[in-house]
């Protein structure tokens, strides 16, 4: 297991952490023709409760 030999300085730590960025989630439109709300891919639509053009959750 790798163990650091010396303590990392604040500037090195902060410059390394500055590369941590969040990204905007990719959204797709719901396949339901009546809904067409944006949703996360491969998830159930929160507006109409369908997944893969099948009613999965009662809304």
PyMOL Python script that loads the backbone (N, CA, C, O; Angstrom):
from pymol import cmd

cmd.read_pdbstr("""\
ATOM      1  N   UNK A   1       0.841  -1.177   0.000  1.00  0.00           N
ATOM      2  CA  UNK A   1       0.000   0.000   0.000  1.00  0.00           C
ATOM      3  C   UNK A   1       0.884   1.237   0.000  1.00  0.00           C
ATOM      4  O   UNK A   1       1.878   1.290   0.724  1.00  0.00           O
ATOM      5  N   UNK A   2       0.531   2.233  -0.805  1.00  0.00           N
ATOM      6  CA  UNK A   2       1.332   3.438  -0.910  1.00  0.00           C
ATOM      7  C   UNK A   2       1.073   4.346   0.278  1.00  0.00           C
ATOM      8  O   UNK A   2      -0.074   4.660   0.594  1.00  0.00           O
ATOM      9  N   UNK A   3       2.140   4.762   0.929  1.00  0.00           N
ATOM     10  CA  UNK A   3       2.039   5.663   2.075  1.00  0.00           C
ATOM     11  C   UNK A   3       2.918   6.873   1.768  1.00  0.00           C
ATOM     12  O   UNK A   3       4.080   6.701   1.397  1.00  0.00           O
ATOM     13  N   UNK A   4       2.393   8.098   1.912  1.00  0.00           N
ATOM     14  CA  UNK A   4       3.218   9.266   1.617  1.00  0.00           C
ATOM     15  C   UNK A   4       4.379   9.406   2.593  1.00  0.00           C
ATOM     16  O   UNK A   4       4.222   9.203   3.796  1.00  0.00           O
ATOM     17  N   UNK A   5       5.538   9.752   2.063  1.00  0.00           N
ATOM     18  CA  UNK A   5       6.727   9.877   2.894  1.00  0.00           C
ATOM     19  C   UNK A   5       6.721  11.183   3.670  1.00  0.00           C
ATOM     20  O   UNK A   5       7.191  11.242   4.806  1.00  0.00           O
ATOM     21  N   UNK A   6       6.180  12.243   3.044  1.00  0.00           N
ATOM     22  CA  UNK A   6       6.127  13.543   3.693  1.00  0.00           C
ATOM     23  C   UNK A   6       4.733  14.128   3.559  1.00  0.00           C
ATOM     24  O   UNK A   6       3.945  13.727   2.704  1.00  0.00           O
ATOM     25  N   UNK A   7       4.456  15.079   4.421  1.00  0.00           N
ATOM     26  CA  UNK A   7       3.155  15.749   4.382  1.00  0.00           C
ATOM     27  C   UNK A   7       3.063  16.625   3.132  1.00  0.00           C
ATOM     28  O   UNK A   7       4.022  17.309   2.777  1.00  0.00           O
ATOM     29  N   UNK A   8       1.914  16.600   2.474  1.00  0.00           N
ATOM     30  CA  UNK A   8       1.718  17.419   1.280  1.00  0.00           C
ATOM     31  C   UNK A   8       1.384  18.850   1.709  1.00  0.00           C
ATOM     32  O   UNK A   8       0.566  19.062   2.604  1.00  0.00           O
ATOM     33  N   UNK A   9       2.017  19.815   1.070  1.00  0.00           N
ATOM     34  CA  UNK A   9       1.818  21.212   1.442  1.00  0.00           C
ATOM     35  C   UNK A   9       0.413  21.684   1.081  1.00  0.00           C
ATOM     36  O   UNK A   9      -0.283  21.044   0.292  1.00  0.00           O
ATOM     37  N   UNK A  10       0.005  22.805   1.662  1.00  0.00           N
ATOM     38  CA  UNK A  10      -1.332  23.344   1.390  1.00  0.00           C
ATOM     39  C   UNK A  10      -1.490  23.719  -0.070  1.00  0.00           C
ATOM     40  O   UNK A  10      -2.534  23.463  -0.670  1.00  0.00           O
ATOM     41  N   UNK A  11      -0.454  24.329  -0.650  1.00  0.00           N
ATOM     42  CA  UNK A  11      -0.568  24.757  -2.045  1.00  0.00           C
ATOM     43  C   UNK A  11      -0.687  23.560  -2.977  1.00  0.00           C
ATOM     44  O   UNK A  11      -1.459  23.591  -3.935  1.00  0.00           O
ATOM     45  N   UNK A  12       0.074  22.506  -2.700  1.00  0.00           N
ATOM     46  CA  UNK A  12      -0.035  21.301  -3.534  1.00  0.00           C
ATOM     47  C   UNK A  12      -1.396  20.648  -3.362  1.00  0.00           C
ATOM     48  O   UNK A  12      -1.982  20.180  -4.337  1.00  0.00           O
ATOM     49  N   UNK A  13      -1.899  20.610  -2.155  1.00  0.00           N
ATOM     50  CA  UNK A  13      -3.206  20.005  -1.902  1.00  0.00           C
ATOM     51  C   UNK A  13      -4.295  20.799  -2.588  1.00  0.00           C
ATOM     52  O   UNK A  13      -5.183  20.225  -3.220  1.00  0.00           O
ATOM     53  N   UNK A  14      -4.233  22.112  -2.470  1.00  0.00           N
ATOM     54  CA  UNK A  14      -5.285  22.946  -3.054  1.00  0.00           C
ATOM     55  C   UNK A  14      -5.215  22.953  -4.573  1.00  0.00           C
ATOM     56  O   UNK A  14      -6.252  22.994  -5.235  1.00  0.00           O
ATOM     57  N   UNK A  15      -4.018  22.913  -5.136  1.00  0.00           N
ATOM     58  CA  UNK A  15      -3.915  22.873  -6.595  1.00  0.00           C
ATOM     59  C   UNK A  15      -4.414  21.537  -7.137  1.00  0.00           C
ATOM     60  O   UNK A  15      -4.955  21.482  -8.241  1.00  0.00           O
ATOM     61  N   UNK A  16      -4.238  20.469  -6.377  1.00  0.00           N
ATOM     62  CA  UNK A  16      -4.762  19.177  -6.788  1.00  0.00           C
ATOM     63  C   UNK A  16      -6.280  19.160  -6.685  1.00  0.00           C
ATOM     64  O   UNK A  16      -6.966  18.632  -7.560  1.00  0.00           O
ATOM     65  N   UNK A  17      -6.800  19.743  -5.608  1.00  0.00           N
ATOM     66  CA  UNK A  17      -8.244  19.771  -5.406  1.00  0.00           C
ATOM     67  C   UNK A  17      -8.956  20.718  -6.361  1.00  0.00           C
ATOM     68  O   UNK A  17     -10.163  20.591  -6.566  1.00  0.00           O
ATOM     69  N   UNK A  18      -8.236  21.657  -6.945  1.00  0.00           N
ATOM     70  CA  UNK A  18      -8.874  22.604  -7.857  1.00  0.00           C
ATOM     71  C   UNK A  18      -9.366  21.919  -9.119  1.00  0.00           C
ATOM     72  O   UNK A  18     -10.171  22.492  -9.853  1.00  0.00           O
ATOM     73  N   UNK A  19      -8.900  20.707  -9.389  1.00  0.00           N
ATOM     74  CA  UNK A  19      -9.325  19.980 -10.582  1.00  0.00           C
ATOM     75  C   UNK A  19     -10.633  19.217 -10.361  1.00  0.00           C
ATOM     76  O   UNK A  19     -11.206  18.693 -11.316  1.00  0.00           O
ATOM     77  N   UNK A  20     -11.114  19.148  -9.108  1.00  0.00           N
ATOM     78  CA  UNK A  20     -12.383  18.468  -8.832  1.00  0.00           C
ATOM     79  C   UNK A  20     -13.502  19.368  -9.312  1.00  0.00           C
ATOM     80  O   UNK A  20     -13.734  20.428  -8.731  1.00  0.00           O
ATOM     81  N   UNK A  21     -14.191  18.970 -10.347  1.00  0.00           N
ATOM     82  CA  UNK A  21     -15.257  19.789 -10.897  1.00  0.00           C
ATOM     83  C   UNK A  21     -16.535  18.969 -10.971  1.00  0.00           C
ATOM     84  O   UNK A  21     -16.503  17.755 -11.176  1.00  0.00           O
ATOM     85  N   UNK A  22     -17.636  19.640 -10.805  1.00  0.00           N
ATOM     86  CA  UNK A  22     -18.909  18.974 -11.015  1.00  0.00           C
ATOM     87  C   UNK A  22     -19.304  19.137 -12.471  1.00  0.00           C
ATOM     88  O   UNK A  22     -18.882  20.078 -13.145  1.00  0.00           O
ATOM     89  N   UNK A  23     -20.110  18.219 -12.940  1.00  0.00           N
ATOM     90  CA  UNK A  23     -20.557  18.310 -14.326  1.00  0.00           C
ATOM     91  C   UNK A  23     -22.085  18.316 -14.355  1.00  0.00           C
ATOM     92  O   UNK A  23     -22.741  17.772 -13.467  1.00  0.00           O
ATOM     93  N   UNK A  24     -22.620  18.929 -15.371  1.00  0.00           N
ATOM     94  CA  UNK A  24     -24.074  19.005 -15.528  1.00  0.00           C
ATOM     95  C   UNK A  24     -24.579  17.618 -15.906  1.00  0.00           C
ATOM     96  O   UNK A  24     -24.021  16.991 -16.806  1.00  0.00           O
ATOM     97  N   UNK A  25     -25.630  17.120 -15.235  1.00  0.00           N
ATOM     98  CA  UNK A  25     -26.124  15.785 -15.600  1.00  0.00           C
ATOM     99  C   UNK A  25     -26.755  15.797 -16.984  1.00  0.00           C
ATOM    100  O   UNK A  25     -27.391  16.772 -17.387  1.00  0.00           O
ATOM    101  N   UNK A  26     -26.566  14.695 -17.704  1.00  0.00           N
ATOM    102  CA  UNK A  26     -27.156  14.589 -19.032  1.00  0.00           C
ATOM    103  C   UNK A  26     -28.635  14.266 -18.881  1.00  0.00           C
ATOM    104  O   UNK A  26     -29.008  13.373 -18.120  1.00  0.00           O
ATOM    105  N   UNK A  27     -29.464  14.985 -19.597  1.00  0.00           N
ATOM    106  CA  UNK A  27     -30.902  14.788 -19.539  1.00  0.00           C
ATOM    107  C   UNK A  27     -31.409  14.360 -20.904  1.00  0.00           C
ATOM    108  O   UNK A  27     -30.913  14.812 -21.937  1.00  0.00           O
ATOM    109  N   UNK A  28     -32.408  13.479 -20.895  1.00  0.00           N
ATOM    110  CA  UNK A  28     -33.078  13.055 -22.117  1.00  0.00           C
ATOM    111  C   UNK A  28     -34.558  13.327 -21.948  1.00  0.00           C
ATOM    112  O   UNK A  28     -35.038  13.465 -20.823  1.00  0.00           O
ATOM    113  N   UNK A  29     -35.286  13.405 -23.048  1.00  0.00           N
ATOM    114  CA  UNK A  29     -36.726  13.624 -22.943  1.00  0.00           C
ATOM    115  C   UNK A  29     -37.424  12.290 -22.729  1.00  0.00           C
ATOM    116  O   UNK A  29     -36.979  11.253 -23.219  1.00  0.00           O
ATOM    117  N   UNK A  30     -38.501  12.335 -22.007  1.00  0.00           N
ATOM    118  CA  UNK A  30     -39.295  11.141 -21.724  1.00  0.00           C
ATOM    119  C   UNK A  30     -39.901  10.632 -23.036  1.00  0.00           C
ATOM    120  O   UNK A  30     -40.326  11.421 -23.880  1.00  0.00           O
ATOM    121  N   UNK A  31     -39.936   9.300 -23.198  1.00  0.00           N
ATOM    122  CA  UNK A  31     -40.453   8.720 -24.440  1.00  0.00           C
ATOM    123  C   UNK A  31     -41.969   8.806 -24.529  1.00  0.00           C
ATOM    124  O   UNK A  31     -42.534   8.681 -25.616  1.00  0.00           O
ATOM    125  N   UNK A  32     -42.636   9.017 -23.394  1.00  0.00           N
ATOM    126  CA  UNK A  32     -44.088   9.120 -23.375  1.00  0.00           C
ATOM    127  C   UNK A  32     -44.501  10.365 -24.156  1.00  0.00           C
ATOM    128  O   UNK A  32     -44.050  11.467 -23.840  1.00  0.00           O
ATOM    129  N   UNK A  33     -45.350  10.207 -25.169  1.00  0.00           N
ATOM    130  CA  UNK A  33     -45.730  11.336 -26.023  1.00  0.00           C
ATOM    131  C   UNK A  33     -46.529  12.384 -25.261  1.00  0.00           C
ATOM    132  O   UNK A  33     -46.485  13.563 -25.614  1.00  0.00           O
ATOM    133  N   UNK A  34     -47.253  11.983 -24.231  1.00  0.00           N
ATOM    134  CA  UNK A  34     -48.035  12.936 -23.453  1.00  0.00           C
ATOM    135  C   UNK A  34     -47.167  13.702 -22.460  1.00  0.00           C
ATOM    136  O   UNK A  34     -47.551  14.787 -22.022  1.00  0.00           O
ATOM    137  N   UNK A  35     -46.013  13.164 -22.099  1.00  0.00           N
ATOM    138  CA  UNK A  35     -45.182  13.760 -21.043  1.00  0.00           C
ATOM    139  C   UNK A  35     -44.087  14.661 -21.618  1.00  0.00           C
ATOM    140  O   UNK A  35     -44.143  15.880 -21.463  1.00  0.00           O
ATOM    141  N   UNK A  36     -43.093  14.065 -22.281  1.00  0.00           N
ATOM    142  CA  UNK A  36     -41.955  14.770 -22.881  1.00  0.00           C
ATOM    143  C   UNK A  36     -41.188  15.647 -21.893  1.00  0.00           C
ATOM    144  O   UNK A  36     -40.654  16.687 -22.278  1.00  0.00           O
ATOM    145  N   UNK A  37     -41.129  15.238 -20.625  1.00  0.00           N
ATOM    146  CA  UNK A  37     -40.374  15.979 -19.612  1.00  0.00           C
ATOM    147  C   UNK A  37     -38.918  15.522 -19.634  1.00  0.00           C
ATOM    148  O   UNK A  37     -38.652  14.363 -19.953  1.00  0.00           O
ATOM    149  N   UNK A  38     -37.964  16.399 -19.303  1.00  0.00           N
ATOM    150  CA  UNK A  38     -36.568  15.954 -19.213  1.00  0.00           C
ATOM    151  C   UNK A  38     -36.371  15.065 -17.996  1.00  0.00           C
ATOM    152  O   UNK A  38     -36.915  15.328 -16.923  1.00  0.00           O
ATOM    153  N   UNK A  39     -35.575  13.997 -18.179  1.00  0.00           N
ATOM    154  CA  UNK A  39     -35.307  13.054 -17.093  1.00  0.00           C
ATOM    155  C   UNK A  39     -33.905  12.504 -17.258  1.00  0.00           C
ATOM    156  O   UNK A  39     -33.298  12.651 -18.319  1.00  0.00           O
ATOM    157  N   UNK A  40     -33.389  11.874 -16.219  1.00  0.00           N
ATOM    158  CA  UNK A  40     -32.092  11.224 -16.296  1.00  0.00           C
ATOM    159  C   UNK A  40     -32.222   9.957 -17.134  1.00  0.00           C
ATOM    160  O   UNK A  40     -33.254   9.288 -17.081  1.00  0.00           O
ATOM    161  N   UNK A  41     -31.183   9.613 -17.913  1.00  0.00           N
ATOM    162  CA  UNK A  41     -31.279   8.399 -18.719  1.00  0.00           C
ATOM    163  C   UNK A  41     -31.287   7.142 -17.844  1.00  0.00           C
ATOM    164  O   UNK A  41     -30.665   7.110 -16.783  1.00  0.00           O
ATOM    165  N   UNK A  42     -31.991   6.120 -18.298  1.00  0.00           N
ATOM    166  CA  UNK A  42     -32.094   4.817 -17.636  1.00  0.00           C
ATOM    167  C   UNK A  42     -32.755   4.915 -16.269  1.00  0.00           C
ATOM    168  O   UNK A  42     -32.429   4.135 -15.374  1.00  0.00           O
ATOM    169  N   UNK A  43     -33.674   5.855 -16.089  1.00  0.00           N
ATOM    170  CA  UNK A  43     -34.425   5.978 -14.843  1.00  0.00           C
ATOM    171  C   UNK A  43     -35.896   6.169 -15.156  1.00  0.00           C
ATOM    172  O   UNK A  43     -36.265   6.511 -16.279  1.00  0.00           O
ATOM    173  N   UNK A  44     -36.730   5.947 -14.156  1.00  0.00           N
ATOM    174  CA  UNK A  44     -38.166   6.152 -14.295  1.00  0.00           C
ATOM    175  C   UNK A  44     -38.451   7.644 -14.333  1.00  0.00           C
ATOM    176  O   UNK A  44     -37.840   8.414 -13.591  1.00  0.00           O
ATOM    177  N   UNK A  45     -39.369   8.056 -15.187  1.00  0.00           N
ATOM    178  CA  UNK A  45     -39.757   9.460 -15.286  1.00  0.00           C
ATOM    179  C   UNK A  45     -40.529   9.841 -14.023  1.00  0.00           C
ATOM    180  O   UNK A  45     -41.468   9.148 -13.632  1.00  0.00           O
ATOM    181  N   UNK A  46     -40.133  10.936 -13.391  1.00  0.00           N
ATOM    182  CA  UNK A  46     -40.801  11.366 -12.161  1.00  0.00           C
ATOM    183  C   UNK A  46     -42.153  11.989 -12.447  1.00  0.00           C
ATOM    184  O   UNK A  46     -43.019  12.011 -11.572  1.00  0.00           O
ATOM    185  N   UNK A  47     -42.348  12.494 -13.650  1.00  0.00           N
ATOM    186  CA  UNK A  47     -43.604  13.166 -13.972  1.00  0.00           C
ATOM    187  C   UNK A  47     -44.721  12.179 -14.281  1.00  0.00           C
ATOM    188  O   UNK A  47     -45.838  12.331 -13.786  1.00  0.00           O
ATOM    189  N   UNK A  48     -44.425  11.159 -15.103  1.00  0.00           N
ATOM    190  CA  UNK A  48     -45.495  10.245 -15.519  1.00  0.00           C
ATOM    191  C   UNK A  48     -45.321   8.821 -15.004  1.00  0.00           C
ATOM    192  O   UNK A  48     -46.276   8.045 -15.045  1.00  0.00           O
ATOM    193  N   UNK A  49     -44.133   8.447 -14.521  1.00  0.00           N
ATOM    194  CA  UNK A  49     -43.919   7.124 -13.942  1.00  0.00           C
ATOM    195  C   UNK A  49     -43.711   6.018 -14.957  1.00  0.00           C
ATOM    196  O   UNK A  49     -43.973   4.854 -14.652  1.00  0.00           O
ATOM    197  N   UNK A  50     -43.246   6.347 -16.162  1.00  0.00           N
ATOM    198  CA  UNK A  50     -43.015   5.317 -17.169  1.00  0.00           C
ATOM    199  C   UNK A  50     -41.531   5.061 -17.333  1.00  0.00           C
ATOM    200  O   UNK A  50     -40.698   5.934 -17.091  1.00  0.00           O
ATOM    201  N   UNK A  51     -41.218   3.832 -17.753  1.00  0.00           N
ATOM    202  CA  UNK A  51     -39.856   3.442 -18.095  1.00  0.00           C
ATOM    203  C   UNK A  51     -39.939   2.478 -19.263  1.00  0.00           C
ATOM    204  O   UNK A  51     -40.654   1.478 -19.195  1.00  0.00           O
ATOM    205  N   UNK A  52     -39.220   2.765 -20.325  1.00  0.00           N
ATOM    206  CA  UNK A  52     -39.223   1.934 -21.526  1.00  0.00           C
ATOM    207  C   UNK A  52     -40.644   1.775 -22.080  1.00  0.00           C
ATOM    208  O   UNK A  52     -41.055   0.686 -22.480  1.00  0.00           O
ATOM    209  N   UNK A  53     -41.373   2.884 -22.091  1.00  0.00           N
ATOM    210  CA  UNK A  53     -42.756   2.961 -22.586  1.00  0.00           C
ATOM    211  C   UNK A  53     -43.702   2.019 -21.845  1.00  0.00           C
ATOM    212  O   UNK A  53     -44.710   1.588 -22.405  1.00  0.00           O
ATOM    213  N   UNK A  54     -43.387   1.702 -20.604  1.00  0.00           N
ATOM    214  CA  UNK A  54     -44.270   0.895 -19.756  1.00  0.00           C
ATOM    215  C   UNK A  54     -44.535   1.644 -18.464  1.00  0.00           C
ATOM    216  O   UNK A  54     -43.633   2.259 -17.895  1.00  0.00           O
ATOM    217  N   UNK A  55     -45.779   1.589 -18.005  1.00  0.00           N
ATOM    218  CA  UNK A  55     -46.148   2.237 -16.738  1.00  0.00           C
ATOM    219  C   UNK A  55     -45.581   1.410 -15.597  1.00  0.00           C
ATOM    220  O   UNK A  55     -45.969   0.258 -15.407  1.00  0.00           O
ATOM    221  N   UNK A  56     -44.655   2.001 -14.832  1.00  0.00           N
ATOM    222  CA  UNK A  56     -43.962   1.282 -13.772  1.00  0.00           C
ATOM    223  C   UNK A  56     -44.424   1.764 -12.399  1.00  0.00           C
ATOM    224  O   UNK A  56     -44.640   0.958 -11.494  1.00  0.00           O
ATOM    225  N   UNK A  57     -44.574   3.076 -12.246  1.00  0.00           N
ATOM    226  CA  UNK A  57     -44.938   3.669 -10.960  1.00  0.00           C
ATOM    227  C   UNK A  57     -46.234   4.430 -11.143  1.00  0.00           C
ATOM    228  O   UNK A  57     -46.393   5.182 -12.104  1.00  0.00           O
ATOM    229  N   UNK A  58     -47.157   4.234 -10.220  1.00  0.00           N
ATOM    230  CA  UNK A  58     -48.408   4.984 -10.274  1.00  0.00           C
ATOM    231  C   UNK A  58     -48.162   6.393  -9.737  1.00  0.00           C
ATOM    232  O   UNK A  58     -47.639   6.567  -8.636  1.00  0.00           O
ATOM    233  N   UNK A  59     -48.542   7.383 -10.520  1.00  0.00           N
ATOM    234  CA  UNK A  59     -48.330   8.784 -10.128  1.00  0.00           C
ATOM    235  C   UNK A  59     -49.659   9.399  -9.770  1.00  0.00           C
ATOM    236  O   UNK A  59     -49.719  10.574  -9.410  1.00  0.00           O
TER     237      UNK A  59
END
""", "prot")
cmd.dss("prot")
cmd.show_as("cartoon", "prot")
cmd.util.cbc("prot")
cmd.orient("prot")
